[in-house]
Amino acid sequence: MTSPRTVSPLLPVAALAFAVAHIGFEHFNGGVKTHHFLARADLPGFSNWLGLLILPLLGIIVAVRIKSLQDRQASGIVPSPVAAGLLGSLLYGAALAASFHFGLPEVSKWLFMGLFLCSIVLPVYRAEYMLGFVVGMTITFGSVIPLTFAVVFATISFVLRRTAVFVLSAVQKLRR
């Protein structure tokens, strides 16, 4: 059984293994796909080979974040908010990708619009949210396009949440 202390270093390895399995499957089943923005061939395309770089890098960033949180807490257990963020965003990304893949445009539209709400309510700028979302969507869209959307929504989340903290602290200072 894996110790909670070894989960963090294994995350980049697991991300790489997932990327290798995905690329290997595509390679032996018709070739590695290239995905284009808006599914238009006249727009830039990104090969799924980039997943071999993107997913392990995101895994390393999350592993470093987990390690720093473990050091602050003086425990070797993966913090619950990190695990919940990773798993929740993985499931959300997978649901969005599945709804697109199976031709459910209404579900895809509502899930996509739900990303705006999620970026307000949750700190989706954290690395674990981004990794989970990208991994969840990689099979359908590759890793570059989901990463692009993750960065956009992470920026929205960061700006809105930091602005809210600034405004609330200013209001509290005025009340004193």
HUBELLIN-V957977 format. One record per run of one state. SS is the DSSP state (~ for helix, > for strand, _ for the rest). FROM is the first residue (numbers start at 0). TO is the last residue. If there is no record, write none. Layout:
BEGIN
SS/FROM/TO
SS/FROM/TO
END
This chain:
BEGIN
_/0/2
~/3/26
_/27/32
>/33/35
~/36/38
_/39/43
>/44/46
~/47/72
_/73/78
~/79/100
_/101/103
~/104/120
_/121/125
~/126/140
_/141/142
~/143/174
_/175/175
END
